[in-house]
Amino acid sequence: MKEMKPIIYMGLTLGMLFYAVPRLDIQGDSKLATFFGIIWIAFALVIVAAHLHELLGVEEETKRQVAKVKRMKRWQLEKAIQGKGKMLQFKK
């Protein structure tokens, strides 16, 4: 179900775009209407891009890489602590 939500929402957004774009007054006389139409289309495209980002799993790969770096740092810290512990034992 987690994979279906972005597909459904992206489909709804694309449907909304196909329905609304021909009805928007982009080349009209009113600058305010033209500005609204351009901003509305840009916002809808940002929503589509966000759902594509979710579908492609870009964030999951980043999370995996961050977790790998954290594990490595934790391992290095443990080795450093173990090394200091050994040095302290020799000094006794």
MIZA-203804 format. One record per residue: residue number from 1; residue in one letter; chain; y negated, x negated, z negated of N, C-alpha, C, O in turn. Coordinates in steps of 0.02 Angstrom, whole numbers, plus 50000, padded with zeros to 5 digits. Example, Ala and Ser with C-alpha at 12.3 -4.5 7.8 and 13.67 -1.06 7.14 Angstrom:
<recs>
{1; 'A'; 'A'; {50284; 49340; 49610}; {50225; 49385; 49610}; {50165; 49340; 49610}; {50166; 49288; 49577}}
{2; 'S'; 'A'; {50112; 49358; 49646}; {50053; 49316; 49643}; {49998; 49355; 49606}; {49943; 49330; 49598}}
</recs>
This chain:
<recs>
{1; 'M'; 'A'; {50060; 49959; 50000}; {50000; 50000; 50000}; {49937; 49957; 50000}; {49885; 49977; 50027}}
{2; 'K'; 'A'; {49942; 49897; 49969}; {49884; 49853; 49966}; {49861; 49832; 50036}; {49802; 49824; 50048}}
{3; 'E'; 'A'; {49909; 49822; 50081}; {49893; 49801; 50149}; {49866; 49859; 50190}; {49832; 49848; 50240}}
{4; 'M'; 'A'; {49881; 49920; 50171}; {49860; 49978; 50210}; {49787; 49998; 50199}; {49755; 50024; 50245}}
{5; 'K'; 'A'; {49761; 49985; 50140}; {49692; 50006; 50125}; {49641; 49975; 50173}; {49601; 50011; 50201}}
{6; 'P'; 'A'; {49643; 49908; 50183}; {49593; 49880; 50230}; {49601; 49907; 50301}; {49552; 49916; 50336}}
{7; 'I'; 'A'; {49663; 49920; 50322}; {49674; 49947; 50389}; {49645; 50017; 50395}; {49612; 50033; 50444}}
{8; 'I'; 'A'; {49657; 50058; 50344}; {49631; 50126; 50345}; {49555; 50126; 50343}; {49523; 50161; 50382}}
{9; 'Y'; 'A'; {49526; 50087; 50298}; {49453; 50086; 50292}; {49420; 50056; 50354}; {49367; 50079; 50375}}
{10; 'M'; 'A'; {49451; 50006; 50383}; {49423; 49977; 50444}; {49427; 50027; 50501}; {49381; 50032; 50542}}
{11; 'G'; 'A'; {49482; 50064; 50505}; {49489; 50116; 50556}; {49436; 50170; 50548}; {49407; 50194; 50597}}
{12; 'L'; 'A'; {49425; 50191; 50486}; {49373; 50241; 50474}; {49304; 50215; 50492}; {49263; 50252; 50521}}
{13; 'T'; 'A'; {49290; 50153; 50476}; {49225; 50124; 50493}; {49216; 50118; 50569}; {49163; 50133; 50595}}
{14; 'L'; 'A'; {49268; 50096; 50603}; {49264; 50092; 50676}; {49256; 50161; 50708}; {49218; 50169; 50756}}
{15; 'G'; 'A'; {49292; 50210; 50681}; {49284; 50279; 50705}; {49213; 50304; 50694}; {49184; 50336; 50738}}
{16; 'M'; 'A'; {49185; 50288; 50636}; {49116; 50307; 50621}; {49068; 50274; 50671}; {49021; 50305; 50694}}
{17; 'L'; 'A'; {49081; 50210; 50686}; {49039; 50175; 50735}; {49043; 50206; 50804}; {48992; 50218; 50836}}
{18; 'F'; 'A'; {49104; 50221; 50827}; {49112; 50250; 50894}; {49080; 50319; 50897}; {49055; 50339; 50950}}
{19; 'Y'; 'A'; {49080; 50355; 50843}; {49050; 50421; 50842}; {48974; 50417; 50838}; {48939; 50456; 50872}}
{20; 'A'; 'A'; {48947; 50372; 50798}; {48875; 50372; 50784}; {48834; 50331; 50832}; {48776; 50348; 50844}}
{21; 'V'; 'A'; {48860; 50277; 50860}; {48820; 50233; 50902}; {48789; 50269; 50961}; {48730; 50259; 50975}}
{22; 'P'; 'A'; {48825; 50311; 50998}; {48792; 50346; 51053}; {48738; 50395; 51030}; {48693; 50412; 51069}}
{23; 'R'; 'A'; {48740; 50416; 50968}; {48692; 50465; 50943}; {48631; 50432; 50910}; {48581; 50466; 50897}}
{24; 'L'; 'A'; {48634; 50367; 50898}; {48577; 50333; 50868}; {48523; 50322; 50920}; {48537; 50307; 50978}}
{25; 'D'; 'A'; {48461; 50329; 50898}; {48404; 50321; 50943}; {48379; 50249; 50939}; {48330; 50234; 50904}}
{26; 'I'; 'A'; {48412; 50205; 50976}; {48395; 50133; 50972}; {48339; 50116; 51021}; {48298; 50073; 51006}}
{27; 'Q'; 'A'; {48337; 50147; 51079}; {48287; 50131; 51130}; {48231; 50183; 51132}; {48197; 50191; 51183}}
{28; 'G'; 'A'; {48221; 50218; 51077}; {48171; 50271; 51075}; {48101; 50244; 51064}; {48090; 50184; 51060}}
{29; 'D'; 'A'; {48054; 50289; 51059}; {47984; 50272; 51049}; {47969; 50253; 50976}; {47924; 50214; 50963}}
{30; 'S'; 'A'; {48007; 50281; 50930}; {47995; 50269; 50859}; {48025; 50203; 50838}; {48085; 50192; 50843}}
{31; 'K'; 'A'; {47983; 50159; 50813}; {48006; 50094; 50790}; {48049; 50102; 50727}; {48096; 50063; 50716}}
{32; 'L'; 'A'; {48032; 50151; 50686}; {48069; 50162; 50624}; {48141; 50184; 50640}; {48189; 50161; 50608}}
{33; 'A'; 'A'; {48149; 50228; 50689}; {48216; 50251; 50709}; {48255; 50193; 50739}; {48315; 50187; 50726}}
{34; 'T'; 'A'; {48223; 50152; 50779}; {48257; 50094; 50809}; {48279; 50045; 50755}; {48335; 50020; 50756}}
{35; 'F'; 'A'; {48235; 50032; 50708}; {48251; 49987; 50652}; {48310; 50015; 50611}; {48355; 49978; 50594}}
{36; 'F'; 'A'; {48308; 50080; 50596}; {48363; 50111; 50559}; {48428; 50104; 50597}; {48480; 50087; 50567}}
{37; 'G'; 'A'; {48428; 50116; 50662}; {48489; 50112; 50702}; {48519; 50042; 50702}; {48579; 50034; 50696}}
{38; 'I'; 'A'; {48477; 49993; 50710}; {48500; 49923; 50712}; {48528; 49903; 50644}; {48581; 49872; 50640}}
{39; 'I'; 'A'; {48494; 49921; 50590}; {48517; 49904; 50523}; {48582; 49940; 50507}; {48627; 49911; 50477}}
{40; 'W'; 'A'; {48588; 50003; 50528}; {48648; 50042; 50515}; {48708; 50011; 50551}; {48762; 50005; 50522}}
{41; 'I'; 'A'; {48699; 49992; 50614}; {48753; 49960; 50652}; {48773; 49893; 50620}; {48832; 49877; 50614}}
{42; 'A'; 'A'; {48723; 49854; 50600}; {48737; 49789; 50568}; {48777; 49799; 50504}; {48824; 49762; 50490}}
{43; 'F'; 'A'; {48757; 49848; 50464}; {48793; 49861; 50401}; {48865; 49882; 50415}; {48911; 49859; 50380}}
{44; 'A'; 'A'; {48876; 49924; 50464}; {48944; 49945; 50481}; {48986; 49886; 50505}; {49045; 49881; 50489}}
{45; 'L'; 'A'; {48955; 49842; 50543}; {48992; 49782; 50567}; {49008; 49735; 50509}; {49060; 49701; 50511}}
{46; 'V'; 'A'; {48965; 49731; 50459}; {48980; 49690; 50400}; {49040; 49719; 50363}; {49082; 49682; 50338}}
{47; 'I'; 'A'; {49045; 49785; 50360}; {49102; 49817; 50327}; {49166; 49802; 50365}; {49217; 49786; 50335}}
{48; 'V'; 'A'; {49164; 49805; 50431}; {49223; 49789; 50472}; {49243; 49716; 50461}; {49302; 49701; 50455}}
{49; 'A'; 'A'; {49194; 49671; 50459}; {49208; 49600; 50448}; {49240; 49588; 50380}; {49284; 49546; 50373}}
{50; 'A'; 'A'; {49216; 49624; 50329}; {49245; 49617; 50262}; {49318; 49639; 50261}; {49359; 49607; 50228}}
{51; 'H'; 'A'; {49334; 49692; 50296}; {49403; 49715; 50297}; {49447; 49667; 50338}; {49505; 49657; 50321}}
{52; 'L'; 'A'; {49420; 49639; 50391}; {49458; 49588; 50428}; {49471; 49526; 50385}; {49525; 49497; 50388}}
{53; 'H'; 'A'; {49421; 49507; 50346}; {49429; 49451; 50300}; {49485; 49464; 50251}; {49526; 49420; 50238}}
{54; 'E'; 'A'; {49489; 49525; 50226}; {49542; 49544; 50179}; {49610; 49545; 50214}; {49659; 49522; 50185}}
{55; 'L'; 'A'; {49612; 49570; 50274}; {49676; 49574; 50311}; {49703; 49505; 50329}; {49764; 49494; 50327}}
{56; 'L'; 'A'; {49658; 49460; 50347}; {49680; 49393; 50366}; {49701; 49350; 50307}; {49733; 49298; 50316}}
{57; 'G'; 'A'; {49683; 49370; 50246}; {49705; 49334; 50187}; {49669; 49268; 50176}; {49698; 49223; 50147}}
{58; 'V'; 'A'; {49609; 49262; 50199}; {49571; 49200; 50191}; {49562; 49184; 50117}; {49567; 49126; 50097}}
{59; 'E'; 'A'; {49547; 49235; 50078}; {49535; 49224; 50007}; {49598; 49202; 49970}; {49595; 49163; 49923}}
{60; 'E'; 'A'; {49656; 49227; 49991}; {49719; 49209; 49959}; {49733; 49134; 49967}; {49755; 49101; 49920}}
{61; 'E'; 'A'; {49719; 49108; 50026}; {49730; 49036; 50038}; {49684; 48995; 49995}; {49704; 48943; 49968}}
{62; 'T'; 'A'; {49622; 49016; 49988}; {49574; 48981; 49945}; {49598; 48982; 49873}; {49594; 48931; 49838}}
{63; 'K'; 'A'; {49622; 49039; 49849}; {49647; 49044; 49781}; {49706; 48997; 49770}; {49711; 48965; 49717}}
{64; 'R'; 'A'; {49750; 48992; 49819}; {49807; 48947; 49813}; {49785; 48874; 49809}; {49812; 48835; 49769}}
{65; 'Q'; 'A'; {49736; 48856; 49849}; {49711; 48787; 49848}; {49677; 48771; 49781}; {49686; 48716; 49755}}
{66; 'V'; 'A'; {49639; 48817; 49754}; {49606; 48807; 49690}; {49657; 48800; 49634}; {49650; 48758; 49590}}
{67; 'A'; 'A'; {49709; 48841; 49636}; {49763; 48837; 49586}; {49798; 48770; 49591}; {49817; 48741; 49539}}
{68; 'K'; 'A'; {49809; 48745; 49651}; {49841; 48680; 49660}; {49799; 48624; 49630}; {49826; 48579; 49598}}
{69; 'V'; 'A'; {49734; 48626; 49641}; {49689; 48575; 49614}; {49689; 48578; 49538}; {49689; 48526; 49505}}
{70; 'K'; 'A'; {49688; 48639; 49509}; {49689; 48647; 49436}; {49753; 48619; 49406}; {49752; 48587; 49354}}
{71; 'R'; 'A'; {49810; 48632; 49439}; {49874; 48605; 49415}; {49873; 48530; 49415}; {49897; 48498; 49368}}
{72; 'M'; 'A'; {49846; 48500; 49468}; {49843; 48428; 49473}; {49798; 48398; 49419}; {49815; 48347; 49389}}
{73; 'K'; 'A'; {49741; 48429; 49406}; {49696; 48405; 49354}; {49729; 48410; 49285}; {49722; 48365; 49243}}
{74; 'R'; 'A'; {49764; 48466; 49273}; {49799; 48475; 49210}; {49853; 48421; 49201}; {49861; 48393; 49147}}
{75; 'W'; 'A'; {49890; 48407; 49255}; {49942; 48356; 49253}; {49911; 48287; 49238}; {49938; 48250; 49198}}
{76; 'Q'; 'A'; {49855; 48271; 49271}; {49822; 48207; 49259}; {49798; 48202; 49187}; {49802; 48148; 49156}}
{77; 'L'; 'A'; {49772; 48256; 49159}; {49749; 48256; 49090}; {49808; 48246; 49043}; {49802; 48208; 48994}}
{78; 'E'; 'A'; {49864; 48278; 49056}; {49923; 48269; 49014}; {49947; 48196; 49016}; {49965; 48167; 48965}}
{79; 'K'; 'A'; {49947; 48167; 49076}; {49969; 48097; 49082}; {49920; 48051; 49046}; {49941; 48002; 49015}}
{80; 'A'; 'A'; {49856; 48066; 49050}; {49807; 48024; 49015}; {49815; 48029; 48939}; {49810; 47979; 48904}}
{81; 'I'; 'A'; {49829; 48090; 48914}; {49839; 48099; 48842}; {49903; 48064; 48820}; {49904; 48033; 48767}}
{82; 'Q'; 'A'; {49956; 48069; 48860}; {50018; 48035; 48843}; {50009; 47960; 48844}; {50037; 47925; 48802}}
{83; 'G'; 'A'; {49970; 47935; 48890}; {49957; 47863; 48893}; {49919; 47839; 48833}; {49934; 47785; 48807}}
{84; 'K'; 'A'; {49869; 47876; 48810}; {49831; 47858; 48751}; {49875; 47862; 48689}; {49867; 47822; 48643}}
{85; 'G'; 'A'; {49920; 47909; 48687}; {49965; 47915; 48630}; {50010; 47855; 48625}; {50023; 47831; 48570}}
{86; 'K'; 'A'; {50034; 47830; 48681}; {50077; 47771; 48682}; {50037; 47710; 48659}; {50063; 47668; 48623}}
{87; 'M'; 'A'; {49974; 47705; 48682}; {49933; 47649; 48662}; {49920; 47650; 48587}; {49919; 47598; 48555}}
{88; 'L'; 'A'; {49911; 47708; 48559}; {49899; 47714; 48487}; {49961; 47693; 48448}; {49956; 47664; 48394}}
{89; 'Q'; 'A'; {50020; 47708; 48474}; {50080; 47690; 48440}; {50089; 47614; 48439}; {50114; 47587; 48390}}
{90; 'F'; 'A'; {50070; 47580; 48492}; {50077; 47508; 48494}; {50030; 47473; 48445}; {50046; 47419; 48420}}
{91; 'K'; 'A'; {49973; 47503; 48431}; {49925; 47472; 48387}; {49947; 47474; 48314}; {49921; 47436; 48274}}
{92; 'K'; 'A'; {49992; 47516; 48296}; {50014; 47522; 48227}; {50052; 47463; 48208}; {50075; 47458; 48151}}
</recs>
